[in-house]
Amino acid sequence: MAGEQGVKLLGAWFSPFAQRVELALKLKGVKYVAVEEDIFNKSPLLLKSNPVLKKIPVLLHNEKSICESLVIVEYIDETWKLNPILPQDPSDKAVARFWAKYIDEKLIEVIRKILFSKAEEQEEAVKQAKEALEVLEEEVKGKKLFGGDTIGLIDITLGWISLWLGVIEEASNVQIFDSEKFPCLAKWVLNYLEYPFVKETMPPRDQLADFFKNFRWKKRFNVAVRTAEGLAYLHHECLEWVIYCDVKPVNILLDSEFESKISDFGLAKLSPRGKQTLEASRISGTKGYTAPK
Ligand SMILES: N[C@@H](CCC(=O)N[C@@H](CS)C(=O)NCC(=O)O)C(=O)O
């Protein structure tokens, strides 16, 4: 059953995006039911509620589903008026939205790269993350919180650096945040962590650290499974079967979400549906990768 006001949150304990939504709900005093999703085995409810991106968090309210953490936070702010999260003044509101977008596009995107890329690419991403933090350091100078004395949209959006950033640094063996280099942000982290409801929406650090250490492997495993699903589709479910013939790492491309895409169909053969043997005059494939068939 949903919470008192019919609010359900599809989230995951380790997700900094779900934490934004939990914090916003708690700040507003909204009762909700938290539904734990397995992002490696998504529930029919999640797939139905966020059919486009298939990601958590999703807020279910009044038979409607709202997706994307920052969209949800704004929805919460407009629906429940207590303790405003966004400024009332249109230009202040625009500024808060600008910084929230900056954090997601400039900082989170490079952190994703750090988490999943190879050492050579990590170096550039670490540099970019530090540059983004330098900009935020300037912005918070002289302020207790980005939102002034009370927590606002920018604080909620950046809150993950107070816990997740250190854990990701450890899991990826890099150093990005340094309180000497970023004294104002370091002070902001302390103020943010002291704010009501923040700590109770954070997962235990040790558990999070273990999760992120394993996460890289889980993502790799997911690439293998999704590639196998793609091949099975080509081989058995297309109108005419497409026998791919060239599985090798360089032909498996990854999008920004690390979803695999099978590419290069130069050696592929078409086979009429249901035919048991493939007519081919010679073996084709890349040496070292051809299956023993
Ligand atoms: N921009 C999204 C990001 C949400 C996101 O990346 N969620 C992750 C979990 S932390 C997810 O659901 N991943 C599943 C997937 O990529 O398939 C937001 O702000 O809500």
Ligand as a Chemical Component Dictionary entry (heavy atoms), coordinates in Angstrom:
data_LIG
# 
_chem_comp.id                   LIG 
_chem_comp.type                 NON-POLYMER 
_chem_comp.pdbx_formal_charge   0 
_chem_comp.three_letter_code    LIG 
# 
loop_
_chem_comp_atom.comp_id 
_chem_comp_atom.atom_id 
_chem_comp_atom.alt_atom_id 
_chem_comp_atom.type_symbol 
_chem_comp_atom.charge 
_chem_comp_atom.model_Cartn_x 
_chem_comp_atom.model_Cartn_y 
_chem_comp_atom.model_Cartn_z 
_chem_comp_atom.pdbx_ordinal 
LIG N1  N1  N 0 19.443 11.438 -14.535 1  
LIG C1  C1  C 0 18.807 10.423 -13.745 2  
LIG C2  C2  C 0 19.845 9.373  -13.371 3  
LIG C3  C3  C 0 19.208 8.168  -12.686 4  
LIG C4  C4  C 0 20.147 6.965  -12.703 5  
LIG O1  O1  O 0 21.222 6.977  -13.313 6  
LIG N2  N2  N 0 19.697 5.891  -12.036 7  
LIG C5  C5  C 0 20.451 4.670  -12.037 8  
LIG C6  C6  C 0 20.654 4.155  -10.620 9  
LIG S1  S1  S 0 21.651 5.234  -9.678  10 
LIG C7  C7  C 0 19.651 3.597  -12.775 11 
LIG O2  O2  O 0 18.451 3.455  -12.594 12 
LIG N3  N3  N 0 20.322 2.823  -13.613 13 
LIG C8  C8  C 0 19.713 1.757  -14.326 14 
LIG C9  C9  C 0 20.201 1.664  -15.732 15 
LIG O3  O3  O 0 21.050 2.485  -16.136 16 
LIG O4  O4  O 0 19.753 0.772  -16.438 17 
LIG C10 C10 C 0 18.163 11.066 -12.519 18 
LIG O5  O5  O 0 18.594 12.157 -12.136 19 
LIG O6  O6  O 0 17.204 10.495 -11.993 20 
# 
loop_
_chem_comp_bond.comp_id 
_chem_comp_bond.atom_id_1 
_chem_comp_bond.atom_id_2 
_chem_comp_bond.value_order 
_chem_comp_bond.pdbx_ordinal 
LIG N1  C1  SING 1  
LIG C1  C2  SING 2  
LIG C1  C10 SING 3  
LIG C2  C3  SING 4  
LIG C3  C4  SING 5  
LIG C4  O1  DOUB 6  
LIG C4  N2  SING 7  
LIG N2  C5  SING 8  
LIG C5  C6  SING 9  
LIG C5  C7  SING 10 
LIG C6  S1  SING 11 
LIG C7  O2  DOUB 12 
LIG C7  N3  SING 13 
LIG N3  C8  SING 14 
LIG C8  C9  SING 15 
LIG C9  O3  DOUB 16 
LIG C9  O4  SING 17 
LIG C10 O5  DOUB 18 
LIG C10 O6  SING 19 
# 
